[in-house]
């Protein structure tokens, strides 16, 4: 969906990362020169009567995106990009990335039934949680999450979410072969800001969210603090223990300290923490006589935690060239135990306590302005450690396995936007990335490997008129290779997965800028396709046993129908299949890739009355998806209707909502080769009160 914002050779040597990050932060901050301070942030509203205010009054406002790591108008970027602004997320009560699947065409998430584990699917490309990788990268304020574990965000204090579709490895590196979800949070500035929201609903749901900021020193030092808490009871009926299972509790917090010592320097120190304290996952047995009923005597829990520190520094030189440094430490502890036979006796369960830590550093230079040749060149380094511990209980024994995988990545990248003659422009870029991986497991020899990948991109854009453009792009992306931590020795290694994608698109505005649209056709060729194979229940490993392809089309509109009325809608068609996949004696050639819907879409209609009251409806859904390569198990297609209505009085907003009005069930029956059913959430009814300064 392209949405309106309502507010607007090989590398042979690895530089020691900790030394680089320490030097970068100190050096950049000291570049500040005395100058008028940064009073107006990128999020601050324009002055009355400015062009942006005029656009807002007469039609949909222009949208500025950071998809190519530079601020650009959405319509000038030759790529399919969906944008959802923070105000829309607040109106929808969105508190998880899962909400985006009802606002963005071609984006869905694999059903897992576990908080903090929300593997994305874009254009039929899924995430392999077994290999601790993803086909889509999550970037929050410049900090990457490159695996399904920890792929989640509470959407707290968000300014804008951008969903980039198609290979993005040129700028974002490994595990961005299908796309990127880029989240930008609100920066604290001179203007005090306050937002507080309280919510109550069925299943004893209670939630509280706040986002506050205030200048500590006018024009120079600003503080922002945000937090959220939510809890709700489960809906699974545990008849053995006579209790409800599946309850969830989440706590999130964010701290931002911003320093602008001069007009050309901006430094932000951020800390974020997300905690998940849940009961058992939303799992049950496919053979259960009643839906959402278990007889489990084994305790289940999810005690996972995500923590991120980052320092983001930008500086503009006299020449106009901009330097940006992003230094980050991203940690996710995946701590879970789950029954898998759902019986009173503890016969089968799985448990894990994995700790993932990524220390990353990106440095880049940017030059050029809109309408001129724009370029950037950068260096990226990361040091990734995966401390893995897995437990599997079977009727025969309890097996404990542990291992440590470390990898270091270094990359050089560049990206250019070049105006050609007349209405033509060219976008070109490339990234050279090398990764060294080492795997240690008790009782076996250390294993290591190194691979190097070059990821190019080329796009040609034609401006039909100032409001309409056509483009064609060709790009390559890749998903990292590695080692299977808990698999037979013969299947220990797997290679990177590689994707070539061709995309044709059109985007623009019409009807006096009251209609914004985007359309794209794409074809993707997948080589060395990483696929899951299972030897015994619970023991899954990754191989490169397949090749595949994904073809499809997407169409999105944002239409201001009349004063007070706004319509957003999107439709995605996709066919992601295996060309070849030989699994022992079985051939899965022609089968659908797991978790990839052939049809998905959404439609939302909102009316805002001048007297303060409003109402909105949102319909979203997807067709049937298969849960395995054999296409033996599936989740049925579904359509979900969400309704809300409310009244705004000055700074107070009262909303009543019903999500999943018809209480539709769309359970994933047969997950883990027929072992598990993952239950879909039931209807939610609640009330939300918000206050904004």
C-alpha positions, -999 to +999 in steps of 0.1 A: +000+000+000+013+034-008-003+055+020-005+091+028+012+102+060-011+126+077+019+145+089+039+144+058+370-080-050+364-097-019+370-083+016+399-102+032+404-084+064+380-077+092+385-045+111+380-049+149+344-038+153+345-026+189+374-003+181+356+011+150+324+018+169+340+035+198+360+058+175+331+066+152+308+079+179+334+101+195+347+115+163+313+124+148+300+142+179+331+164+180+324+176+145+298+201+157+304+238+149+287+268+166+257+277+145+220+283+149+205+253+167+181+227+152+148+241+165+127+224+138+129+186+136+119+165+106+087+156+125+078+192+134+047+206+116+052+231+088+041+267+093+006+277+084+003+286+047+033+266+037+031+243+007+027+213+029-002+229+047-018+238+013-014+202+001-029+190+033-060+212+027-065+204-010-055+167-013-033+140+000+000+154+013+034+143-002+052+114+015+089+115+023+105+081+026+139+069+036+138+037+015+171+044-003+187+057+029+181+093+018+150+114+022+131+113-011+095+118-023+077+085-025+067+091-061+103+096-072+116+062-059+115+034-085+103+007-062+071-007-045+069+010-011+040+010+013+039+037+040+018+037+072+021+068+094+021+068+132-013+085+134-030+057+114-013+031+137-027+049+167-062+051+152-061+014+146-048+006+181-018-012+165+005-027+191+023-054+170+038-058+135+009-082+128-014-052+124+005-042+092-008-073+074-042-056+073-027-023+059-001-034+034-007-056+003+017-086-002+028-087+035+018-114+059+033-133+088+038-170+095+014-182+122+036-192+152+013-186+183+043-172+202+050-136+212+082-122+198+083-147+170+066-132+140+083-144+108+074-122+078+063-132+043+067-108+014+059-118-021+058-155-012+092-155+004+091-168+040+114-169+070+132-200+082+131-198+120+151-230+122+181-214+105+177-182+126+174-162+094+147-143+075+140-132+039+129-098+052+149-074+074+134-054+102+151-020+107+141+002+137+158+036+137+187+021+117+191-010+139+187-043+120+170-075+131+178-102+106+160-133+119+125-145+128+134-146+165+128-111+178+111-100+146+085-079+164+079-043+175+053-027+198+049+002+174+054+026+203+059+063+194+062+055+157+065+083+132+063+062+101+066+026+089+079+018+054+075-016+038+100-020+009+091-049-014+115-069-035+153-075-030+169-048-009+203-065-003+221-037-022+215-013+007+206-036+036+227-067+030+219-103+039+184-115+048+167-087+028+161-107-003+123-102-002+121-067+013+126-045+044+102-032+071+117+001+081+104+018+113+112+054+123+102+065+158+095+101+167+124+123+176+121+146+207+124+182+198+117+218+211+080+213+213+068+193+244+049+162+234+026+139+254+004+109+245-012+086+270-036+057+261-055+033+283-075+003+270-098-024+284-114-054+266-127-089+268-105-118+280-095-094+308-074-073+284-058-043+300-033-020+283-015+013+290+008+032+266+025+066+269+050+086+248+064+118+264+092+142+253+104+176+265+134+198+258+160+198+286+180+226+271+161+246+245+175+241+210+202+217+222+192+188+244+159+168+244+146+138+262+120+113+251+105+084+272+079+059+260+064+027+275+036+002+273+021-026+293-005-050+282-020-083+295-049-106+286-061-140+296-058-170+273-086-186+255-073-222+254-093-245+277-070-268+296-094-295+309-067-314+328-057-284+350-091-267+348-076-234+337-073-211+307-040-213+289-023-189+264-024-158+285+000-130+274+018-101+291+040-076+274+061-048+287+080-023+265+100+008+271+121+033+251+145+061+261+159+087+236+183+114+244+189+138+216+217+164+213+220+191+186+251+211+194+248+230+161+226+233+131+246+206+112+250+179+139+224+157+154+231+128+178+205+105+194+212+078+221+184+053+223+176+023+245+147+000+239+135-031+259+106-054+251+096-082+274+072-111+267+059-130+298+034-155+284+019-188+293+019-217+269+018-209+231-015-209+213-009-246+203-031-277+205-035-311+190-051-316+156-068-346+170-085-326+199-122-333+200-129-296+207-113-265+192-089-247+215-090-275+241-059-292+255-053-317+284-018-306+291+000-314+324+033-298+312+039-262+321+045-239+291+060-205+291+075-177+270+100-155+289+117-138+260+133-104+261+147-079+235+172-051+243+187-026+220+213+002+225+221+025+196+239+058+189+228+076+157+249+106+147+246+127+116+267+157+104+265+179+074+297+194+061+302+228+045+302+211+011+267+198+017+280+162+020+263+144+049+280+118+072+259+093+092+270+068+118+248+042+134+263+021+162+241-006+178+239-036+201+208-057+196+201-087+219+173-111+219+168-139+245+144-166+232+133-185+263+105-209+259+090-243+269+061-259+251+042-291+254+038-309+220+015-339+228-009-319+250-015-348+274-014-350+312+018-370+314+050-352+303+058-374+273+068-349+247+078-312+249+104-289+235+123-261+252+149-236+241+170-208+255+188-190+227+206-157+231+213-137+199+236-107+201+245-085+172+270-056+174+267-035+143+283-003+128+273+015+097+291+046+083+279+063+052+285+095+032+256+111+012+256+138-014+234+156-038+200+171-037+166+164-053+167+169-090+205+164-091+227+134-090+224+119-056+248+093-042+258+075-011+287+052-002+290+032+030+307+007+052+289-019+073+303-042+099+287-066+123+296-092+149+269-117+155+268-144+182+242-171+186+244-190+219+220-219+214+205-243+238+177-268+229+158-295+248+136-322+234+116-345+255+104-378+239+089-409+256+124-424+254+146-396+268+152-359+274+179-347+249+198-315+256+218-299+228+239-267+228+261-249+204+276-215+196+276-199+162+296-167+155+297-147+123+314-115+112+303-095+083+319-067+064+304-048+035+310-019+012+280-004-007+271+024-029+239+038-045+233+064-072+203+083-085+212+100-118+189+123-138+192+115-176+179+135-205+143+147-202+120+127-180+144+097-176+164+089-145+186+060-136+192+043-102+222+020-098+239+004-068+260-025-056+271-041-023+301-064-018+296-084+014+317-110+030+307-132+060+328-156+081+310-181+102+323-204+129+302-231+147+312-249+179+293-278+194+304-299+224+319-332+212+326-322+177+353-303+158+349-266+151+335-259+117+340-226+098+333-212+064+335-179+044+313-167+016+313-135-004+283-120-022+279-091-046+243-077-047+236-053-077+206-032-085+196-013-116+164+007-121+151+030-149+123+055-143+103+076-167+082+106-154+051+107-176+042+140-159+049+156-125+023+133-109+029+100-127+059+078-132+067+044-146+097+022-137+115-010-143+141-026-120+164-056-118+180-065-085+196-095-067+191-103-030+203-131-008+197-149+025+227-159+045+240-195+046+253-211+078+252-243+099+223-263+112+228-263+150+207-294+158+208-317+128+226-348+116+263-341+107+257-349+070+233-319+069+253-295+090+261-269+063+238-250+040+246-223+014+232-188+008+199-185-010+199-161-040+171-143-057+170-123-090+139-101-093+125-081-122+098-055-114+077-032-135+057-005-118+036+026-120+028+051-093+013+085-091-016+108-080-048+118-098-081+136-093-064+168-080-041+148-057-070+132-038-061+097-052-027+081-047-020+048-064+007+022-070+009-009-091+037-035-096+043-067-116+072-089-105+090-121-113+116-137-089+140-165-097+152-183-065+184-204-066+199-226-039+166-223-022+167-229+016+140-254+026+131-272+058+134-310+061+123-330+091+138-363+102+118-368+135+091-346+151+107-314+164+141-320+145+141-297+115+171-287+095+178-265+064+191-277+030+195-261-004+175-289-020+152-267-041+149-240-067+118-219-071+101-189-085+076-162-074+055-142-097+028-117-088+010-084-090+001-057-064-022-027-065-029-001-038-049+031-036-054+058-010-084+080-019-098+110-002-134+105-015-149+136+000-144+159+030-141+136+060-141+104+039-109+083+032-105+049+015-075+027+014-074-006-004-049-031-017-048-064-035-019-088-039-017-118-062+012-142-059+023-177-070+054-189-052+063-224-062+092-249-062+106-256-096+125-285-082+125-301-048+136-337-043+131-348-007+143-384-007+119-403-028+094-375-028+093-347-054+076-314-045+082-297-078+052-274-086+041-273-050+034-240-033+061-225-010+050-228+026+031-198+042+027-180+009-010-170+001-020-167-035-044-139-028-044-113+000-058-078+004-074-052+025-099-023+023-104+004+049-130+031+050-130+060+076-153+089+081-143+118+103-171+143+111-162+179+116-181+178+150-156+152+164-171+118+159-158+092+135-163+056+124-142+032+104-143-003+090-114-025+078-117-058+059-085-078+054-078-114+046-058-140+027-063-172+008-053-207+020-017-213+028+002-245+031+024-252+062+048-276+046+066-283+013+044-314+006+013-292+008-003-318+031-012-294+059-027-259+056-044-229+071-077-221+055-083-187+038-101-160+059-116-126+058-116-105+090-138-074+096-127-049+122-150-020+133-144+010+155-162+043+163-154+071+186-155+108+195-127+133+198-131+162+222-102+186+221-072+164+232-092+134+243-102+105+220-127+078+231-128+047+208-150+016+210-137-013+188-146-048+177-118-068+160-128-100+141-165-091+143-177-125+130-152-144+152-137-162+122-114-191+128-083-196+106-062-221+125-030-235+111-038-273+113-008-296+110+022-274+119+054-294+124+044-321+100+009-327+115+019-325+151+004-292+161-025-269+155-018-231+160-051-214+170-061-180+156-071-153+181-108-149+188-130-118+186-118-088+206-142-061+220-129-032+239-127+005+247-097+028+244-092+063+258-063+085+246-050+119+255-026+139+234-009+172+242 
